[in-house]
Amino acid sequence: MRIVSLGLVDHAPVDSAMRAFTAARTPQTEDELWLVEHAAVYTQGLAGRESHVLAPGSIPVVRTDRGGQVTYHGPGQVVAYPLVDLRRLGIYVKEYVHRIEEAVIDTLWTWGVVGHRVRTAPGIYVRVDAPFDHAVLHPDPADPFRGLGKIAALGVKVSNHRTYHGVALNVAMDLEPFSRIDPCGYPDLRTVDLRVLGVEVPWDEAAGQLAAQLQRRLS
């Protein structure tokens, strides 16, 4: 898997480039992993509802062809776009998503942070008041997000067994824009980053750790 670091870039040209790469690739094309930091933007998934965009202000809202609802991208967030041939890898979409989530969990563990899944809500979550607690998570059925903050959002697209879009890990962001949406379609869902949890890590280091974990699982 070839790793490509694109730096701080707008969302639109990267979105177009991913689609072009996916449309043009052949069975011999090497898989790639693109690492980016986006300028401020809200992205809506295919099923995204306008009602989940509360007060975007001057931040643009763009439609994409990934799954999921609305999320925010901005400086201080590592966005990883795996461009992978699932047929060559020998896995299906469910396993692909699982491997991405595992990569995020192991990336967080680099700094002792314990990541959790919430059933039916893709992405990775942490205990806001005890992010280093190893206890098994037992969500409240009435409020599965009680005590949790979302630290990584996931939205993928698969076309002819080839993937694009991916995962966003919050490192050291301005988190205020998340308050202007229902993150991933969940009202009042809290969003956190590593800095809020007391972990200060440079963007390049976080990107490198996530890339290594993704490469290990998707190669």
C-alpha positions in Angstrom: 0.0 0.0 0.0 1.4 3.3 -1.1 1.0 6.2 1.5 0.4 9.7 0.1 0.4 12.7 2.4 -1.5 15.6 0.9 -1.2 18.1 3.7 -3.9 20.8 4.4 -6.2 20.9 1.4 -9.8 21.7 0.5 -12.2 18.8 0.4 -13.5 19.2 -3.2 -10.3 18.5 -5.2 -9.5 15.5 -3.0 -13.0 14.1 -3.4 -12.7 14.5 -7.2 -9.3 12.9 -7.2 -10.5 9.8 -5.2 -13.3 9.2 -7.7 -11.0 9.6 -10.6 -8.4 7.2 -9.1 -11.1 4.6 -8.4 -12.6 4.8 -11.8 -9.3 4.5 -13.6 -7.7 1.8 -11.5 -7.1 -1.7 -12.9 -6.7 -5.1 -11.0 -2.9 -4.3 -11.1 -3.2 -0.8 -9.6 -1.4 -0.6 -6.2 -3.6 0.3 -3.3 -3.1 3.7 -1.8 -3.7 5.5 1.5 -4.2 9.2 1.4 -3.6 11.3 4.5 -5.1 14.8 4.6 -6.0 17.7 6.8 -9.1 19.5 5.4 -10.0 23.1 5.5 -13.3 23.6 7.4 -16.2 21.8 5.7 -19.3 19.9 6.6 -19.9 16.8 4.4 -23.2 15.0 4.0 -23.5 11.3 3.2 -25.9 9.9 0.6 -28.7 9.6 3.2 -27.8 12.8 4.9 -30.8 14.8 6.2 -30.8 18.6 6.0 -32.4 18.6 9.5 -29.1 17.4 11.0 -27.4 20.6 9.8 -28.4 23.1 12.5 -26.4 26.3 11.9 -23.5 25.9 9.5 -22.8 29.6 9.3 -20.0 30.4 6.9 -18.7 26.8 6.8 -19.7 25.1 3.5 -21.9 22.1 3.4 -21.2 19.6 0.6 -22.9 16.5 -0.6 -20.8 13.3 -1.0 -21.4 9.8 -2.1 -20.2 8.1 1.0 -22.4 6.4 3.6 -23.6 8.1 6.8 -24.9 11.5 7.8 -23.3 14.8 8.3 -19.9 15.3 9.9 -17.3 18.1 10.2 -13.7 18.2 8.9 -11.3 20.8 9.8 -7.7 21.6 10.8 -6.3 19.4 13.6 -8.1 16.3 12.3 -6.3 13.4 10.5 -8.4 12.2 7.6 -7.4 8.9 6.1 -8.7 7.7 2.7 -7.9 4.0 2.0 -8.2 3.3 -1.7 -8.3 -0.4 -1.6 -9.3 -3.3 -3.8 -11.4 -5.5 -1.5 -11.6 -8.3 -4.0 -7.8 -8.6 -4.1 -7.7 -8.3 -0.3 -10.3 -11.1 0.0 -12.7 -9.3 2.3 -16.2 -7.8 2.2 -17.4 -4.4 3.4 -18.4 -5.4 6.9 -14.9 -6.8 7.5 -13.3 -3.7 5.9 -15.2 -1.4 8.3 -14.2 -3.6 11.2 -10.5 -3.4 10.3 -10.6 0.4 10.0 -12.2 0.6 13.4 -9.5 -1.7 14.8 -6.8 0.4 13.4 -8.3 3.5 15.1 -8.6 1.6 18.4 -4.9 0.5 18.3 -3.8 4.0 17.2 -5.5 5.5 20.3 -3.9 2.8 22.5 -0.5 4.3 21.5 -1.3 7.0 24.0 -3.1 4.8 26.5 -6.6 5.9 25.3 -9.2 3.1 25.2 -11.5 3.3 22.2 -14.9 1.7 22.1 -17.5 0.7 19.5 -21.2 1.5 19.9 -23.5 -1.0 18.3 -25.3 0.4 15.2 -23.3 3.6 15.4 -20.1 3.3 13.3 -17.0 5.1 14.5 -15.0 5.0 17.7 -15.9 6.5 21.0 -14.1 7.1 24.4 -15.2 7.6 28.0 -14.9 11.3 28.3 -14.4 11.2 32.1 -12.2 8.1 32.1 -10.5 7.8 28.7 -7.8 5.5 30.0 -10.2 3.1 31.8 -9.9 -0.5 30.6 -13.3 -1.6 31.9 -15.7 -3.2 29.4 -18.3 -0.7 28.1 -21.9 -1.6 28.9 -24.0 1.0 27.1 -27.3 2.2 28.5 -30.0 0.9 26.1 -31.9 4.1 26.7 -28.9 6.3 26.0 -26.1 4.4 24.3 -23.9 7.5 24.2 -24.1 8.3 27.9 -20.7 9.4 29.1 -19.1 8.9 25.7 -17.5 11.2 23.2 -16.9 10.4 19.5 -13.3 10.7 18.6 -13.3 9.1 15.1 -16.0 9.2 12.4 -16.3 6.6 9.6 -17.9 7.0 6.2 -17.0 4.8 3.2 -17.9 4.2 -0.4 -17.4 0.9 -2.3 -17.6 0.8 -6.1 -17.0 -2.4 -7.9 -15.2 -3.8 -4.8 -12.9 -0.7 -4.6 -13.1 1.7 -1.7 -12.8 5.4 -1.2 -13.7 8.0 1.5 -12.6 6.6 4.9 -12.1 7.7 8.5 -11.4 10.9 10.4 -9.5 11.0 13.8 -9.8 14.1 15.9 -6.4 15.2 17.2 -6.4 18.8 18.2 -9.3 20.7 16.7 -11.6 23.6 17.2 -14.5 21.4 18.2 -17.1 24.2 18.2 -18.3 23.5 14.6 -19.6 20.1 15.8 -22.1 21.9 18.0 -23.7 23.3 14.8 -24.7 19.8 13.5 -26.1 16.5 14.8 -22.8 14.6 14.4 -23.4 11.6 12.2 -27.1 12.1 12.7 -27.2 11.8 16.5 -28.6 14.9 18.3 -26.5 16.0 21.3 -23.7 13.5 20.6 -20.5 14.9 22.1 -17.4 15.1 19.9 -13.9 15.0 21.5 -10.3 15.0 20.4 -7.1 13.8 21.9 -6.3 17.2 23.3 -9.5 17.3 25.3 -8.5 14.0 26.8 -5.2 15.4 27.9 -3.1 13.9 25.1 -1.0 16.4 23.2 0.4 14.9 20.0 1.5 16.5 16.8 -0.7 16.0 13.7 2.2 14.3 11.8 2.7 11.8 14.6 -1.0 10.9 14.9 -1.2 10.6 11.1 1.8 8.3 11.0 0.4 6.0 13.7 -3.0 5.8 12.0 -1.4 5.1 8.7 0.8 2.3 10.1 -2.2 0.6 11.7 -4.3 0.9 8.5 -1.5 -0.4 6.4 -1.0 -3.4 8.7 -4.7 -4.4 8.4 -5.3 -3.5 4.7 -2.2 -4.9 3.0 
